Amino acid sequence: MKKIIILAFATLALFSTTVIAEVSHVSINQRLFELGGYPKLKVNIVSSHKNPNKVQFFLRQSVGEERLVAKSLNSFSLLVSGVEDVVDNEAVLVVKEHRINRWREVSVLSIFNGESVDSQTVNKVTSKPVPVKTQQPVKDSKEIVSTRTASTATVKVNIKDNCNIGFNGSETLWRIGLRQSKAWSISTYGAMLAIFDANPRAFRKSSINGLRADAKLQCPSQAILDQYSDAVTAEELYDSMDQPL
């Protein structure tokens, strides 16, 4: 009996160690923009992650959520920026890290006063309730598309034959998807999934994070756009595929 108790405590201790956040500190050092401009922040961070892709930053405001691009300044600070104007004085910076095969929210910071905010404040900022996401087993991308692509409306877009998407080789898929989402009247997540679906050879290791710098991107067909017209389903599907390379 004593051995069983000791083994149980050892197992619990091991499990507790594995779920400890590797981002031990994050704060806004300096806001480099004013209300009405595009987001640009200097962020202090202390993290034991060796892979920078395991930490992500999002701007959340009343008009929606944008994933920000992070650039390392030194070992303890980053420059994060985006392309959508910040029009909400209650906008927040959301920090997520990849742990135990899923993305976990580790910090929510008010952009205009630099303080941490509680869940009630976050709910006021978001234009609609954020769905609770449960971790799904990582599947082959084709299998995911066939089981998770539900749409409630048809996206009506006039796409010409042999249409190409402008790409300069340095943009992120998020930035391309953000731009194309407006042209296709679809969510940013839906646009990224449609681009990925229509251009399988443009991505390394069949990963949605592996966009090649020399890729030539073709516009998705109407049928592909229709698969990703539901914004909530598209975001859930993207999150299930968004694994670090």
N, C-alpha and C positions, 0 to 999 in steps of 0.2 A: 504493500500500500504506500509506503514511504517513497519507494522508487517511482511509482506512478505520479505522486504529487510533485516530486522533483522534476520529472519529465514534463509534466504539464506546465510548470512555471518556466522551464527552459524554453519550451515551444512558444509560450506567450511572450517571453522576452525577445526571442528571435523575431517574431512577427512584429512586435512593437518597434524594433530597430529598423525593419524594412520599410515601414510606412512614415518614418520621420521625414519631414520636409528637408530637402537639400538646399532650398533657398531660405537662409536664416535671417536675412534682412533685405528689405527693399523700401525705398522712399524716393520722393521727388526732390531732387537737388535744386532744379531751376526750371521754371516755365519760360520757354523762349518764344511765346506767341501771345496774342491778345484774343479776346472773344471775337469771333467772326473770321479768324484766320485758320490756317491748317495746323494740326497739332504737331508740336515739336518740343520735346522735353529732355532734360538731362536727368537721368535716374541713377541713384546709388543702389548697388546691389551686392550682397555677399552670398555667394552660392558655391557649392562644392561640385556642381555639374561640370563635367569636362566637355560635354557637347552643348554648345550654346543654343542649338535648335530645341533643347528640352525645356526652354523657358520662353513663353510667348506673352506679348503685351497687346491689350485691346483698349480702344477708346469706346466707352459706352455712354451714349447720350439719348435724349428723347427721340431723335430721328432714326436711331439705329445703332449698330455696333460695327466698328472697323478694326481689323487686325493691323497693328502698327509694325513698321520695319525697325529693327534694332541694329545699331552699329556700335561696336565696342570702342570706347575711348581709352580705357586702361583696365586694369584688373578689377576695379571696383566701381566702374561707372559706364553707362551706356547712353547713346543718343537715340531716342525713339521718335519716329515721325510718321505722319500719314498724309493723305491727300484730300480727305473730306473736311470741310470747314467746321469748326466747333461753334455751334450756335446756342448751346445750352450751358448756362452758368453753373449747373449742377452736374456737369459731365464728370465721369470718373475714369481712372486708369485701372484696368483689371489685369492682374498678373496671374498667369497659370504656369504650372510646371508639370512635366510628364513623369508620373510615378506609378509603378505597379500596372503598367500597360494601359494607363488612362490619363487624361488631362485633369488636373485638380486646381481649383481656384485657391491661391494662397494669400492674395492681398487685393484689397480694393481701396484706392486712394482718390480722394477728392482733388481734382486738378487745380481748382482755383483757390484752395486754401492749404493743400498738401497734407490734410489729415486723413486718417483711416475713417471709413464710414461704415455704418451698420447695415444690415440687410434691408431695413425699412427704407433707408435713404436710397439704396440701390434700386428698390422696386419703384420709387418715385421717378427715378431717372429713366428707366426703361420705358419704352412706348407700349410694350405689351409684356405679359408675364413670360419669364424665361423658363422653358420647359425643363423639368428635371430629367437628366439623361442617365441612363443606366448603361454600364459597360457591356458591350457585346463582343463576343469572340471575334478576333480578326479573321476575316474570310478573304478568299480570292476576290479581286475587284469585280469580276464578271458575275460571281455568285451574289455579291452584295447588290449590284445593280438590279438583278432579276428579282430579289426578294424585298428590296427597300424603296424602289422607285415608285412612289404613289403620287399622283397629281390630282388636284381638284379642279383645275382649269387648264385651258389650252393657251399657250403663249403664241400670240399672233405676230409674227415678224416676217418681213419680206427679205429673205436671204437669197442673194444672187448665186448663180452657179459659179464654181471655182472661186468662191469668196475666201480671202485670206485675212488673218488677224495681224495687225501691226505689232511687231515685237522686236525690240532693239538688242536683245541678248542679255540685258542686265536687269530687266524688270522681274519682279516676283510674280508668281501665278496670282497671288491675291490682288496685286495692282492691276494686272490685265483683266482679271475677273471683275474688279470694281468698275473699270472703264466699260467693259462689254455688257455688264448687267444693265446699264442705263440704255444702251442701244437695243438690247434684247428684251427689255422690260421684265427682268427676272432677278432674283436675289443674287448677291455676290457669290454665295456658296453654290447656287445652281449654275451660275456661269462657269465657275471653276470646274465643276464636275462635268459639264457639257464639253468644255475644252479638252479635259483629260480623256473623256470617252471618245471624242472625235479624232484625237491625235495620239494614239498609243505609242508610236515610235518616237514621240517627242520627249518622253520621260524615261529616265534611267531606272533600271530594275523594276519597271512597271509600278513605280511609286509616284503618288501625286505630289510628293515633295522633290521629285527628281527632274524638274524641267531643264532640258538641255539649253545651253547658251546659243547653240547653232540651230535651234529648232525652227521649222517653218510651220506655222500654225494655220490650219484650215478652219473655217467657220463650221460649227456643228449644224446638222440638218434640223429641220423642223421637228422631226420625230424625237431626236435626242433632247432638244429644248423642252419638249412637252413632258419628258420623263422627269425633269427637275424643276417643274414650275411651282411645286409646293415648297415654300421657303423653309418651314420647320423641318420637313423630312429631308430636304437637301442639306441643312446644317448638321443634322444627326448623322447622315450618311458620310459627310465630309469628315466629321470628327472620328468616325470609326475607321477611316482610311488614313487619317493624318498621323502617321507613325514616323519617328525620326529614321533617317537612312542609316 
